[in-house]
Amino acid sequence: MLTHEVKTGMAKYIPRWMETRLSEVLKSHPVVVLTGPRQVGKSTLLENASFLKNWRYLTLDDSDVLEQAKEDPKGLLWEDKPTIIDEVQRCPELLITVKYFVDKSRRRRNFILSGSGNMSLRQTPRETLAGRAKYLHLTGFGFRELRNLFAQGVLDKVWTGREIGFSSIRVNCDMTKAIWRGSLPGIVLASNEKIALERLSSYVDTYIQRDIQDLVKIRHPENFRRLMEALARATGWESVQEELSNACGENRVNVSRYMSLLKDTSLLYELKGYVEKGERAYRQSKYFWFDSGSACFLAGIHSSADLKKSRVKGRYLENFILQQILAWASLQLTMPEIFYWKPKAGDVEVDFVVSSAGRSIGIEVKSSKEITFKDARSMRKLLKSHSQVTKGIIVYAGEKIYPIATNIYAVPWTAF
């Protein structure tokens, strides 16, 4: 992990955790497909990562490059050197030519294909580049990533079974401001909240007008916007399609279609109930936005001060912590699945269960500044009733890392 900053004009490039994973994958695959929502920093990474400085960079946002990609793809890619093709979803047919040059070079020529995480980019390469491409997903900034800290934090230690000791974590950062800013580089790096708010507004409007309309014809964009707002207000709650339908004025078929579109474009995450064999668990899905800042804006929370209410702050803190889990998960060799746990009987619930290859850990989120044994009640029940769940983390607003029960740790939100 690089810890220095690279100057790019007047601004400074903050190296991304994904750089290390990207360089590793290129050793085993001739093609990497890097996806993710708009404005999470894909192009910035590919233009500034030090190990890519000798690569040829092409973007299909350039009209001349796009025209040649459509009319003369072999001529565009004739130069025998590693090549980055950004916004590749604008010309899916170019992937046939990528496959041609990869096979012609006997898999010695490398390509990185990048673009927004929409259906045309995710499905077409799987058919055309089968056996040649590895798929990576870039999220917005992790809280620790933004501060040039290593990706192997407390979550990674717990996941890999390493020992967690007592320690204090002090970071001069206001929790509500961090939640409200979210993870998009242009928002978290804005010099003040007014500029951040303007950029959030532009991001949401541009996405609706540009990306969604590129994918599917939406007859009533205002209803789609109301659906997004309803989902943002219900962040972290079990969402019922009938209620969402009433909130946005669309029938249930369209609500289901629009929600699938949001999930396919990696803007909305669906969490299903965690179950082991034979368990009767709550199976209603929960939904979270990929970015707590966008969720706050869509929910009408237009300043960090509006998050001061504990009930409001708690739900969007959950969304913020999910962002951190996703940023970490995207770097793993096999990306873990994320669930929540809520049994049919009883009044317990655990916000997140991260699971992969028969191993799971539980994660709860609390906005209080102190955690006691009593606060670990739900987590203790999860660990006792599920053999695959080996450890638990309770993320909270304090400053100390410490064990609060057997295999359960209190972890400050700034250390996560």
N, C-alpha and C positions, 0 to 999 in steps of 0.2 A: 504493500500500500504506500503510495506516494504521500508525503506530508507537506511538500512545498507547494507554492502557488506559482502558476505560469502566467506571465503578463500577456494579455491580448488587447492591445491598444490601451485605452484608459482603464479598462476593467481588468480584473484578475480571474483567471480560470481556477476553480476549485476542483482538484482531481476527484474522480468518482470511484466508489468501491468497485463498480462494474469493470473498471479497467483491468484489474487483475484477473477476474473471471474470463473476460473477453480474450486476453492474451493466452490464457491456459487452453481455452477451447480451440483456438486457431492451430494449436499443435496437433489436434486430433481430427479436425474437420476442415475441409477446404472452404466451406461457406458458413458464415454466421448470420442469422436473421435477428436483428435487434429491433424489438417492438416496444411499445409503450404509448401512453396517451400523449397528446400534443403538449409541448412546452415543458416536458420533464427533463430536457437537456440532452437528447440523443445526438442532435447535430453538433452541439457544443462539445460534447465528449469526443466525437469522431474527428472533429477539426483540431482539437487541442491535446489529446492524449499523446504523451511523448513517444510511446512505442509505435504510433501510427504516423509519425512525421514524414516518413518516406513513401507513404501510400498515395496513390492517385485518388483525389476526391472529386466526385461528380454528384450534383444534385439535380433532380428532375423538377425542382422549383424553377430552374433556369429554363426559359422557354426554348432556347436554341438546343440545349442538351436534350430536352424532352422531344423536340422535333426529330433530332437525329436518332434517339432511342427507338422511335416508332418507324422511321424510314430506313435507317442504315445501322442497326444494332451492332453488327460485326465491326463496322468501321469505328463506332464509338468505343468499343472495347478491344480494339486490335492490339494496343500496347501491352506487352507481356510483363505486367507488374501488378502487385497486389492493389486491389481497387475497392474503394468505398462508393456505393451507390445509395444516396440518400433520397428519401421520398419515393422509393421504388414502387409503391402502390399506384403511382400515377401511370405506370406502363407495365402491367403484369406480364405482357408478352416478352419483355426484355429478359425474363428469367430463363427462357428457352436458350437464349444466346449465352447466358451465364453458364448454364449446364453444358453447353457445347465446349466452351473454353476450359472448364474444369476437367471434363473428360479428355479433351485433346491434350492437356498438360499432364495427364495421368494423376490428377488430383493435387498437383504441385502448386497450382495458381490459387491464390486466396481472394475471396470476396467477402465484404461485409455489406449486407443489404439492410437498410433501415427505413422505418416509416411508422406512421401512426398505427396503433394496435387495432386496426379494423379487419373486417372479415376478408376483404380482397387480398390483404397482405398475408394473413395467417393461413388461408386455405390453399391458395395457388402454389406457394413454394413447397408445401408438403407433397403435392402431386408431382410437380416438375423436378424438385431437388431431392426426392426421396433417397435416403442413404448418404447424402452429401452435406446436408445442412444441420446445424444445431441452432435451437431457438432460445434466445435470451430475452428477458423482459426487464426494461429499465423503469424503476419507479421514480417518484420525486425524491428530493433529498431526505435521507434519514437525519434525525436530530444530531446524532453523533458524527455522521458523515460530514455535515455542514461545518463541523468544528475540527475537521481533519483528524478524527480519532479512528482507531482501527475498527474494522467490521467485527472482529472477534471480541464482543463485549460480554456482558453478563448473560444475555440470552444464549449466546453461543456456548458459553461455559456450562450452563445448565443442560443444554441440549446434548453436549458431548460428554457429560458426566464428570466434568472437572470440579474440584473442590471450590466452594464459595466461602470466603472468610468475611469477618467483620471489616467494614471500611466506611469512610465518609465520602460523599460526593457533593461537592459544592460548585455549582455553576450559576453564574449571575445572569439568570434568565427568568422572566415572568411566564408562568405556565399558561395563563390565558392568552398572552400575546403569541406564544409559540403555537398553541392550538389554532388560533384565529388565522395566523399566517399560513399554516399548513406546510406543504412540501414543494410547491412549484418554485423553481429558481427565481423567476421574475417577481414573485410575490415575497418570498422570504428575504430576498436581498434588496427590496425596495427601501428607500431611505426613510419613509414615514408611512403611517397608516393611510393617509389620503391617497398617495400614489398606489399603495398596495390595493386599496379598494377599487380604484379606477382600473387597475390591471385585472383584478378579479372579475369585474363587470365585463370588460372587454373579452376576457377568456371565455366566459360562459356564453356570451352572445356570439362570438366568432365560432365557437364550437358548434352551436346549434345551426348557424347559417351555412357553415362550410362543410364540416365533417358529416354531420347527420344527413343533410340534404344530398351530399355526394353518394351516400349509401342507399338511401331509400326515400321515396317520395312520402312526405308527411303532409297530410291534407290540412291539418290544423296545428301549425307549429306552436300556437299559444297554449293548446291543450298539453302538448308534449312538455313545454316549459312548466306548466302547472304540475305535471306528474313528477318532474325532477324536483320541484320545490316540495311536494308532498313527501317524496322519498327522503329528502334532506332533513325535513322536520321529524321524520320517523327514524332517523339514524339510530341503529342499535336496537330497535324494537322489532317485534314480529309484525311483518306487514301483511295485511289481508287485501287481496286484489279488489274485492268489492268496495272496501273503503277507499282505496286508491282511485278506483273508477269514479266514485262519487266526487272525490276531491278535484279531479282533473276534467271531468265531463266526457270521458271516453268510455266505450264499452270494454268489457273485460278482455275480449280478444285483442283489441288494440293495446290495452295496458300490458298484456302479456308479451305482445310483439315488441313494444317499445322497451320494456324491461330487458328482454333478450338482447336487443340492440345495445343498450347501455352496458350490459355484461360483456357482450362480444367486443366492445371497444375499450374494455378494461377501465371504464369509469365507475362501474358499480360492481361491488363484490357481494355475492350471495353466500351466507354461512348457513349450513344445515346442521341439524342436531347431531351430536356425537353419540354413537351407540356401539356397544360391543354385542356379540352374538346373544340373542335371547332377551335383550334389554328392551323394555318399553320406555322409550324416551320421547320427549317433545320434538315433533318433526317439522313444525312451522319454521320457515326460513327467516333469517334476519338479513338486513341489507345495510351495507356501509358504502360510503363514497371512497374513491381511491385517495382522496385528499381532504383533510379536515377543513382547510381554508375554503375550498369550493363548497363543501357541505354547509359551512356557516353562512356563506354568502347567499346560497340558494334558500336557506331557511330564514333569511331576513335578519341575520346577525351581522350587522355592518360595522361593528367595532369590537375590539377585544373587551371593552368595558361591559358589553352586553352579555359576556360569558361569566360574569361574576356570580350569578345565581347557581347554587350547587347542583340542582337537578339538571340544568342546562349544561353546565361545565362538565359534569360527569359523563354524559352521553357523548359529547364531542371529544372528550379526553379518550374515551374508548376508541373512537375513530382515529385519533392521533396515534394511539399505541398500535392499532392495527397497521397503520402506515409503517411503523418501525419493524413490525413483524414481517411485513411484505418485503421491505427493503432487504432485510436479512435473508428471508427465504429465497429471494431471487438469485442469491449467490451460491446456493447449495447445489451439490452435484445432482441430487434429485430434489425437486422443489416439494416441500411438505404441503399437505393439505391443512386447511384451517377450518375448525368447526366451533360450535359453542355447545355447552352441556346443560340440559335442563330436564330432569327426570319427570315422568308423568305424575308420580306421587311425591309430595314433599314441597318445601318452599326454598330449595337451594338452587343455585345457578352459578356456572363458571363462564366468564365472558368468552374465552378462547381456549380451544384445545388444538395444539399443533401436533400433527401426526404424520409419520412416514415409516414404512417398512416395519410395522409392528411396534414402533416406539412412539410414545406420546408424552407431552408435558402440558400442564394446565397453566393458564395465565388469567388472573383477575385484575381488574383495574378499579382503584378507589381514589377519590380526590381528597381524602383526609390526609393530614400531616403525620399521623401516628397509626401504627398497625399493631394489634394485639392478637393473642391466641384466638379470641372470640371471632375476630375478623376472618379467620381462616376456616370457619365452619364449613362453608361450601366446598372449599378446596380439600379439606380433610375427608369429606364424604366421597368426593370424586376419586381420590387416591385409594381409599379403602375399598371402594366398589369396582375399581377398574385396574386389573393387574398390569395392563399395558401402559398406564399413566404412572410414570416413575417419580416425577418431581413436579412441584408447583411454584409459581412466582406470583406474588401480589405486588403489582406496581402501584406506587402511592406518591404523595406530594412531599414526602420528607427528604432527608439527606443521607440516611444511613442504610447500608446493606447489612442484613443480619437474619439469622434463622428464627422463625417464629413457631415452628413445629417440625416434626421429623420430615425431612425432604421438602420443606416449604420455606421460601425465602421472601423477605420484604426487600424490594428493590426500588430505589428512587426513579422517577420518570426520566430524569436526566441521564441515568446510567443505562437505560434500556436501549 
